[in-house]
Amino acid sequence: MPEDSTTPEPLELTHRAYASLNRRDLDAFVGLLAPACVYDVSRFDLGTYTGPDAIRRFYEEWIGPLYEFGVVVEDIEDLGNGVIYAVQVGHRGHAPNFSLELGGGVVGVWEHGKLARMTVYPDIDEARAAAERLAAERG
């Protein structure tokens, strides 16, 4: 039996990743990342991070001191060839009476059961177009 037959599908893995972040379980989250995973939030002027350690440090700084944090996934689709497209709203609360929401589209690429790349776009239409092109290219 091929090894890939026991690897969870990208959709299931993406749900696990979001659930880990919402629990602030960074150990579980980085356990889903490929060694050379790239996390690109540069379109929000937040930079690009490569590797589980750098991505973990980003999240520790981004959500660690917050009163409240959560990501609501409004839509998520498996476009095939390991490519996921999601529409998300991230919620950050600095205090009980203050919060900030950052929405956008996410393009994720899964390879061999690990997240290889995740790019977050402010424009969900741009994200969808990028995800569809990427899925076709990988086909």
C-alpha positions as CSV (number, residue, x, y, z in Angstrom):
1,M,0.0,0.0,0.0
2,P,1.5,3.4,-0.9
3,E,2.6,5.7,1.9
4,D,0.4,8.6,0.6
5,S,-2.8,6.5,1.1
6,T,-2.5,7.2,4.9
7,T,-1.7,10.9,4.5
8,P,-4.7,13.1,5.4
9,E,-6.2,15.2,2.6
10,P,-5.2,18.8,2.3
11,L,-8.6,20.0,3.4
12,E,-8.4,18.0,6.6
13,L,-4.9,19.2,7.3
14,T,-5.9,22.8,6.7
15,H,-8.7,22.5,9.3
16,R,-6.1,21.0,11.7
17,A,-3.8,24.0,11.1
18,Y,-6.5,26.6,11.8
19,A,-7.7,24.7,14.8
20,S,-4.2,24.6,16.2
21,L,-3.8,28.3,15.7
22,N,-7.2,29.0,17.4
23,R,-6.1,27.0,20.4
24,R,-2.7,28.8,20.3
25,D,-1.1,25.4,20.1
26,L,2.0,26.4,18.2
27,D,3.6,23.0,18.7
28,A,0.8,21.3,16.8
29,F,0.8,24.0,14.2
30,V,4.5,23.9,13.4
31,G,4.3,20.1,13.4
32,L,2.2,20.5,10.2
33,L,4.9,22.6,8.4
34,A,7.5,21.3,5.9
35,P,11.1,22.1,6.9
36,A,11.3,24.8,4.2
37,C,7.8,26.1,4.5
38,V,7.3,29.7,3.4
39,Y,4.7,31.9,5.1
40,D,4.1,35.0,3.1
41,V,2.2,37.9,4.7
42,S,4.1,40.5,2.8
43,R,1.0,41.9,1.2
44,F,0.0,43.1,4.7
45,D,3.5,44.5,5.2
46,L,4.2,41.7,7.8
47,G,7.0,40.0,5.9
48,T,7.9,36.5,4.6
49,Y,9.1,33.7,6.9
50,T,10.8,30.5,6.0
51,G,11.0,27.4,8.1
52,P,9.0,26.3,11.2
53,D,11.2,28.2,13.7
54,A,10.8,31.5,11.9
55,I,7.1,31.0,11.4
56,R,6.7,30.0,15.0
57,R,8.5,33.2,16.2
58,F,6.2,35.2,13.9
59,Y,3.1,33.7,15.6
60,E,4.6,34.0,19.1
61,E,5.0,37.7,18.5
62,W,1.7,38.1,16.6
63,I,-0.7,36.3,19.0
64,G,1.3,35.7,22.2
65,P,0.5,38.9,24.0
66,L,-3.1,39.1,22.9
67,Y,-6.1,39.0,25.1
68,E,-8.0,37.2,22.4
69,F,-7.1,35.6,19.1
70,G,-9.0,33.6,16.5
71,V,-9.3,32.9,12.8
72,V,-12.8,32.3,11.4
73,V,-12.7,30.5,8.1
74,E,-15.7,31.6,6.0
75,D,-14.9,29.4,3.0
76,I,-12.3,26.7,2.3
77,E,-11.8,24.7,-0.9
78,D,-9.4,22.0,-2.1
79,L,-8.6,23.0,-5.6
80,G,-6.6,19.9,-6.3
81,N,-2.9,19.1,-6.6
82,G,-2.3,20.0,-3.0
83,V,-3.6,23.6,-3.3
84,I,-6.1,25.0,-0.8
85,Y,-8.0,28.3,-1.1
86,A,-9.6,29.8,2.0
87,V,-11.3,33.1,3.0
88,Q,-10.5,34.0,6.5
89,V,-11.1,36.7,9.1
90,G,-8.4,36.9,11.8
91,H,-9.5,38.5,15.0
92,R,-6.9,40.0,17.4
93,G,-8.1,41.4,20.8
94,H,-5.6,43.5,22.7
95,A,-8.0,44.1,25.6
96,P,-11.5,43.2,26.4
97,N,-12.9,46.3,24.7
98,F,-10.5,46.5,21.7
99,S,-10.1,44.3,18.7
100,L,-8.9,44.3,15.1
101,E,-10.1,42.1,12.3
102,L,-7.9,41.2,9.3
103,G,-9.6,39.4,6.5
104,G,-8.3,38.0,3.3
105,G,-7.7,35.1,1.0
106,V,-5.2,32.3,1.7
107,V,-3.5,30.1,-0.7
108,G,-1.9,27.0,0.8
109,V,0.2,24.3,-0.8
110,W,0.4,20.9,0.9
111,E,3.1,18.4,-0.1
112,H,3.4,14.9,1.4
113,G,1.2,15.8,4.4
114,K,3.1,19.0,5.3
115,L,2.3,22.7,4.5
116,A,5.0,23.8,2.1
117,R,3.7,27.4,1.4
118,M,1.0,29.7,2.6
119,T,0.4,33.1,1.1
120,V,-2.2,35.6,2.6
121,Y,-3.8,38.2,0.3
122,P,-5.9,41.2,1.3
123,D,-7.9,40.8,-1.9
124,I,-9.9,37.5,-1.9
125,D,-10.4,37.6,-5.7
126,E,-6.6,37.9,-6.2
127,A,-6.1,35.0,-3.9
128,R,-8.6,32.8,-5.7
129,A,-7.0,33.6,-9.1
130,A,-3.5,32.8,-7.7
131,A,-4.8,29.5,-6.2
132,E,-6.5,28.4,-9.4
133,R,-3.4,29.2,-11.5
134,L,-1.2,27.3,-9.0
135,A,-3.5,24.3,-9.0
136,A,-3.5,24.2,-12.8
137,E,0.3,24.6,-12.9
138,R,0.8,21.7,-10.4
139,G,-1.5,19.5,-12.4
